Amino acid sequence: MQSNNRPSSNGSSPAIRLDSSPELGRYFVASRAFKPGDVVMKEYPLAAAPGPLSQHVCFGCHRLFKKAHICSDCRSPLCGHNCQMSSEHQKECAYLKKIIPEIENRQKNGKIQRIPVQLSMLMLPLRLLLLRREQPNKWQLLMDLESHMEARQKTSIWGFNQRNITPFLETMLIEEMPDINDDLVQQICGAIDVNSFEIRIEQPDRRRHDHQEQPLSNTNEVLRGTFYMASLMAHSCIANAQISMSNDSQMTVKATVPIQEGEGIFVSYTDPLQTTLQRRTFLEKGKHFTCRCRRCQDPTEFGTFASAVRCRSCTSGWVLPHDDGQLQDVESSVALRWKCSECSEEMKSEDISRTEEVVQNIVKNIQRLPVDRHLIDRCEELFLTLPKKIHVNHVILLQLRISLVHLYGNVPGFLIPEMPVSLLHRKAQLCSELLEALHHLCPGYSRLRGIVLYELHVPLVCLANRKFESGRMQQDQLIKELKDAEIFLKEAVQILIHEPVNTPESHVARAAMADLKQLREYIREMENLRRS
Ligand SMILES: C[S@@+](CC[C@H](N)C(=O)[O-])C[C@H]1O[C@@H](n2cnc3c(N)ncnc32)[C@H](O)[C@@H]1O
């Protein structure tokens, strides 16, 4: 198995082998069976750089900073003088400072964004282009990646790169790479957009509760990394493997469900908690293919109704992608036809998209409120109002459940010891509903399942204790209910234990292990008491 960034040129390894099909292009197949949690591959990127929207990531050491130290020569945002003086930065600085007059000039004419934004769009292409001279083996791997040049030529990104990326890279590199031209830059940009992965950055003083207050929020403060082996993995919205990133940018791909020898390895390029339209649109625009996975072809998404919108006409049916057995033939998400399950009223993809946007904005506005008891009340209200527009299991309401599960137990006034029985039941109910949906949408050992299982054990233990302490439960029953909670906690540990250190999930894993030890001791104590 490959365990570093030096894969064999054909991407083969004892555990996986490369195959290809007219539909998927190249993709990996298991050369042996994998169990959930087994490592499929590990890899470091060919290059990584702060994401184009990042504003607080040091261009040198890739750590987060509160206040930028701007390099006096090239204006790069750095974390301090040491990073400015590092040999890595000095090398890049020599290139970057050549373009500052041009950026400032364009900025004066209002034709360009702020300097750090402009620089962060250029960093990854620059680092990849520098491989050509400095690390020719990696350059060859990069040149082997899919970049969808033909399809991208027809999109606005091509012109954007022509105006905002190519001229600056030419100015920086023309002396040592006289043959640099727009085609080469577009190929690099295509390889980045089609193949790159986001790498989360650990907050410097992140504690367990920070994670819980900001569950799985997307942040712009990420790195983008271009990997070789991982770039050969095919997508499915119902994947059998998932990616984790350590904070030194190493990627690990692990099986989430049993994978048989000879089966394809699929990761999800999209967030499983996105609607069919959001997923398909992202894949069509960014990755240039139409997804024909089992989930995309099932209008109800395995009975979850995760993208279902309420019919405006009869108000009782659900509008779903039209199931006339032709879903696999629909070439683009825009062409999808949507039909009410009861009155057959039809809607266009644009109408569905608008409804999703309206509802998402309602939720986003509420989630911007300060984290206090009012936020919890407002989130709960959404469970009464939004099902008038979307199904109660719509992904937007699944995301809202995740937020609420983290809020209950962590917001002052709603800490576990303060929570009334009804709210402990509510937290447990939200977890159970999430687990049911995740079972269909991202089955097996998904990180999200691990986190929800961890959250579920908390109210279960607390409810059992309260009942026992108030004399409404016998000791035998208490032990039984504690053992039920232990099963959930044990699975949470099994799923999260091997997450890379310093990731939010690894913090939850550590907490779960400590809680599991404590719970087992408590169960033993109760059993001893029963015997005596
Ligand atoms: C990250 S690359 C994967 C490797 C690629 N197949 C190759 O041969 O280089 C992503 C590209 O693979 C293809 N691809 C991946 N998953 C696919 C799927 N489920 N259906 C169709 N094409 C897929 C698309 O062309 C996509 O842009």
The ligand as an SDF file (V2000), in Angstrom:
LIG
                    3D

 27 29  0  0  0  0  0  0  0  0999 V2000
  -10.7790   13.4220   -9.2650 C   0  0  0  0  0  0  0  0  0  0  0  0
  -10.9420   12.8700  -10.8830 S   0  0  0  0  0  0  0  0  0  0  0  0
  -11.0200   11.1320  -10.7250 C   0  0  0  0  0  0  0  0  0  0  0  0
  -10.0720   10.4500  -11.6860 C   0  0  0  0  0  0  0  0  0  0  0  0
  -10.4770   10.4870  -13.1280 C   0  0  0  0  0  0  0  0  0  0  0  0
  -11.5000    9.5090  -13.4000 N   0  0  0  0  0  0  0  0  0  0  0  0
   -9.2870   10.2750  -14.0310 C   0  0  0  0  0  0  0  0  0  0  0  0
   -9.3250    9.4010  -14.8950 O   0  0  0  0  0  0  0  0  0  0  0  0
   -8.3290   11.0340  -13.8730 O   0  0  0  0  0  0  0  0  0  0  0  0
  -12.5610   13.3990  -11.1660 C   0  0  0  0  0  0  0  0  0  0  0  0
  -13.0960   13.0830  -12.5320 C   0  0  0  0  0  0  0  0  0  0  0  0
  -13.3860   11.7040  -12.6620 O   0  0  0  0  0  0  0  0  0  0  0  0
  -14.6310   11.5130  -13.3350 C   0  0  0  0  0  0  0  0  0  0  0  0
  -15.5860   10.9160  -12.3820 N   0  0  0  0  0  0  0  0  0  0  0  0
  -15.3840   10.6800  -11.0660 C   0  0  0  0  0  0  0  0  0  0  0  0
  -16.4570   10.0880  -10.5010 N   0  0  0  0  0  0  0  0  0  0  0  0
  -17.3720    9.9700  -11.4780 C   0  0  0  0  0  0  0  0  0  0  0  0
  -18.7110    9.4380  -11.5320 C   0  0  0  0  0  0  0  0  0  0  0  0
  -19.3110    8.9440  -10.4550 N   0  0  0  0  0  0  0  0  0  0  0  0
  -19.3550    9.4690  -12.7060 N   0  0  0  0  0  0  0  0  0  0  0  0
  -18.7620    9.9860  -13.8240 C   0  0  0  0  0  0  0  0  0  0  0  0
  -17.5120   10.4980  -13.8420 N   0  0  0  0  0  0  0  0  0  0  0  0
  -16.8150   10.4820  -12.6870 C   0  0  0  0  0  0  0  0  0  0  0  0
  -15.0810   12.8860  -13.7750 C   0  0  0  0  0  0  0  0  0  0  0  0
  -14.5770   13.1340  -15.0440 O   0  0  0  0  0  0  0  0  0  0  0  0
  -14.3960   13.7940  -12.7680 C   0  0  0  0  0  0  0  0  0  0  0  0
  -14.1860   15.0910  -13.2240 O   0  0  0  0  0  0  0  0  0  0  0  0
  1  2  1  0
  2  3  1  0
  2 10  1  0
  3  4  1  0
  4  5  1  0
  5  6  1  0
  5  7  1  0
  7  8  2  0
  7  9  1  0
 10 11  1  0
 11 12  1  0
 11 26  1  0
 12 13  1  0
 13 14  1  0
 13 24  1  0
 14 15  1  0
 14 23  1  0
 15 16  2  0
 16 17  1  0
 17 18  1  0
 17 23  2  0
 18 19  1  0
 18 20  2  0
 20 21  1  0
 21 22  2  0
 22 23  1  0
 24 25  1  0
 24 26  1  0
 26 27  1  0
M  CHG  2   2   1   9  -1
M  END
$$$$
